[in-house]
Amino acid sequence: MKRAFITGTSSGLGRGLAEYLSGSGWQVYGCSRRGCDLPDVRDRICDLTDYDALPVALDGLLGDLEGLELVLLNAGILGEINELHRTSLEDLKGIMEVNLWVNKAVMDWLHGWGRPIGQVVMISSGAAVLGNKGWGGYALSKAALNMLARLYGHEFPDTHITALAPGIIDTTMMDHLCEEADAERFPALARLRQARGTEAMPGPLGAAAKLVSVLPNLRDWPSGSFVDIREILDPDGYARLFGQRPPRR
Ligand SMILES: NC(=O)c1ccc[n+]([C@@H]2O[C@H](COP(=O)([O-])OP(=O)(O)OC[C@H]3O[C@@H](n4cnc5c(N)ncnc54)[C@H](OP(=O)(O)O)[C@@H]3O)[C@@H](O)[C@H]2O)c1
């Protein structure tokens, strides 16, 4: 039976991935603060930013395994959509903690564990490269996550690592983006609001199925690369989204 470890299995994409993979015959191991409600998932309640508790939780969850076919570093937070100059350093550090440093801590535990790992996918975002107004802390953290993947690519020579933007997904993260944030101040929100409720924004299970379908394709890129799922599944949409960069003056 193939084994996957997923962070952030209580809701959204992580829960969708856990449901999809366990429904496809995988043994899924997960962790989050609220816990996963899926009966087939072996899950630990764990605040990943508690760096004393984290290794203990990982020892208990994964310590006896001989290896993992797949690791999905999915846990993440959005923070508030706001101008960077209105965002406190404290808020920025909080986002970096979950979206970046937690993943370093998990990667270091996996390195010390030393068992075979087939593939690591760090869940990044188009925000890592789009640089839209208002996405401050989140965009910074995902850009740094892309570099984390590249750097660990050197240190896990037998594991294929990708930082993957999964496209837009209808999760609780979208509640703030589609219902609360100010669309007049932050024009990039319009695209998300138009997509919500259409097939352009799948729910967690649909997004999980798409993500799992591209896992073999990710090996077409060198380990450590940043890949946007739309490059593979929707090249026209990808060109439209990333072709918005203003021309040189
Ligand atoms: N939704 C989108 O359109 C979209 C687009 C691009 C990328 N992403 C990325 O996809 C990933 C999942 O996001 P989502 O949309 O599914 O949001 P979500 O529903 O809010 O899920 C976030 C998950 O992260 C976990 N998490 C957050 N802080 C944690 C902590 N300190 N310790 C342990 N677990 C923690 C949460 O669990 P607990 O709260 O129970 O701890 C939850 O399971 C994120 O990395 C996000 O940046 C999402």
The ligand as an SDF file (V2000), in Angstrom:
LIG
                    3D

 48 52  0  0  0  0  0  0  0  0999 V2000
   -7.5730   27.8820   -1.6910 N   0  0  0  0  0  0  0  0  0  0  0  0
   -6.8480   28.2940   -2.7170 C   0  0  0  0  0  0  0  0  0  0  0  0
   -7.3660   28.8220   -3.7220 O   0  0  0  0  0  0  0  0  0  0  0  0
   -5.3580   28.1170   -2.7300 C   0  0  0  0  0  0  0  0  0  0  0  0
   -4.6530   28.5470   -3.8550 C   0  0  0  0  0  0  0  0  0  0  0  0
   -3.2660   28.3910   -3.8710 C   0  0  0  0  0  0  0  0  0  0  0  0
   -2.6150   27.7810   -2.8220 C   0  0  0  0  0  0  0  0  0  0  0  0
   -3.3360   27.3600   -1.7250 N   0  0  0  0  0  0  0  0  0  0  0  0
   -2.5970   26.7190   -0.6460 C   0  0  0  0  0  0  0  0  0  0  0  0
   -3.2170   25.4810   -0.3340 O   0  0  0  0  0  0  0  0  0  0  0  0
   -2.9160   25.1320    1.0100 C   0  0  0  0  0  0  0  0  0  0  0  0
   -4.1920   24.7300    1.7420 C   0  0  0  0  0  0  0  0  0  0  0  0
   -5.0330   25.8810    1.8470 O   0  0  0  0  0  0  0  0  0  0  0  0
   -6.6410   25.7800    1.8730 P   0  0  0  0  0  0  0  0  0  0  0  0
   -7.1400   26.7080    0.8430 O   0  0  0  0  0  0  0  0  0  0  0  0
   -7.0490   24.3630    1.8370 O   0  0  0  0  0  0  0  0  0  0  0  0
   -6.9450   26.4680    3.2910 O   0  0  0  0  0  0  0  0  0  0  0  0
   -7.6040   25.9000    4.6410 P   0  0  0  0  0  0  0  0  0  0  0  0
   -8.9010   25.2280    4.3740 O   0  0  0  0  0  0  0  0  0  0  0  0
   -7.5880   27.0820    5.5540 O   0  0  0  0  0  0  0  0  0  0  0  0
   -6.5740   24.7890    5.1300 O   0  0  0  0  0  0  0  0  0  0  0  0
   -5.3790   25.1110    5.7720 C   0  0  0  0  0  0  0  0  0  0  0  0
   -4.8850   23.8860    6.5130 C   0  0  0  0  0  0  0  0  0  0  0  0
   -3.6360   24.2390    7.1290 O   0  0  0  0  0  0  0  0  0  0  0  0
   -3.6650   23.8120    8.4850 C   0  0  0  0  0  0  0  0  0  0  0  0
   -2.8490   24.6700    9.3410 N   0  0  0  0  0  0  0  0  0  0  0  0
   -2.7670   26.0220    9.3630 C   0  0  0  0  0  0  0  0  0  0  0  0
   -1.9660   26.4110   10.3650 N   0  0  0  0  0  0  0  0  0  0  0  0
   -1.5210   25.2850   10.9830 C   0  0  0  0  0  0  0  0  0  0  0  0
   -0.6810   25.0330   12.0970 C   0  0  0  0  0  0  0  0  0  0  0  0
   -0.1110   26.0470   12.7960 N   0  0  0  0  0  0  0  0  0  0  0  0
   -0.4480   23.7560   12.4620 N   0  0  0  0  0  0  0  0  0  0  0  0
   -1.0210   22.7410   11.7870 C   0  0  0  0  0  0  0  0  0  0  0  0
   -1.8320   22.9030   10.7240 N   0  0  0  0  0  0  0  0  0  0  0  0
   -2.0810   24.1740   10.3370 C   0  0  0  0  0  0  0  0  0  0  0  0
   -5.1540   23.9550    8.8720 C   0  0  0  0  0  0  0  0  0  0  0  0
   -5.4290   23.1120    9.9840 O   0  0  0  0  0  0  0  0  0  0  0  0
   -5.8250   23.6250   11.4540 P   0  0  0  0  0  0  0  0  0  0  0  0
   -6.4340   24.9890   11.3160 O   0  0  0  0  0  0  0  0  0  0  0  0
   -6.7560   22.5710   11.9460 O   0  0  0  0  0  0  0  0  0  0  0  0
   -4.5230   23.6220   12.1890 O   0  0  0  0  0  0  0  0  0  0  0  0
   -5.8410   23.4420    7.6180 C   0  0  0  0  0  0  0  0  0  0  0  0
   -5.9520   22.0390    7.6570 O   0  0  0  0  0  0  0  0  0  0  0  0
   -2.2150   26.3500    1.6290 C   0  0  0  0  0  0  0  0  0  0  0  0
   -0.8180   26.1590    1.6320 O   0  0  0  0  0  0  0  0  0  0  0  0
   -2.5840   27.4650    0.6760 C   0  0  0  0  0  0  0  0  0  0  0  0
   -1.6460   28.5100    0.6870 O   0  0  0  0  0  0  0  0  0  0  0  0
   -4.6880   27.5150   -1.6570 C   0  0  0  0  0  0  0  0  0  0  0  0
  1  2  1  0
  2  3  2  0
  2  4  1  0
  4  5  1  0
  4 48  2  0
  5  6  2  0
  6  7  1  0
  7  8  2  0
  8  9  1  0
  8 48  1  0
  9 10  1  0
  9 46  1  0
 10 11  1  0
 11 12  1  0
 11 44  1  0
 12 13  1  0
 13 14  1  0
 14 15  2  0
 14 16  1  0
 14 17  1  0
 17 18  1  0
 18 19  2  0
 18 20  1  0
 18 21  1  0
 21 22  1  0
 22 23  1  0
 23 24  1  0
 23 42  1  0
 24 25  1  0
 25 26  1  0
 25 36  1  0
 26 27  1  0
 26 35  1  0
 27 28  2  0
 28 29  1  0
 29 30  1  0
 29 35  2  0
 30 31  1  0
 30 32  2  0
 32 33  1  0
 33 34  2  0
 34 35  1  0
 36 37  1  0
 36 42  1  0
 37 38  1  0
 38 39  2  0
 38 40  1  0
 38 41  1  0
 42 43  1  0
 44 45  1  0
 44 46  1  0
 46 47  1  0
M  CHG  2   8   1  16  -1
M  END
$$$$
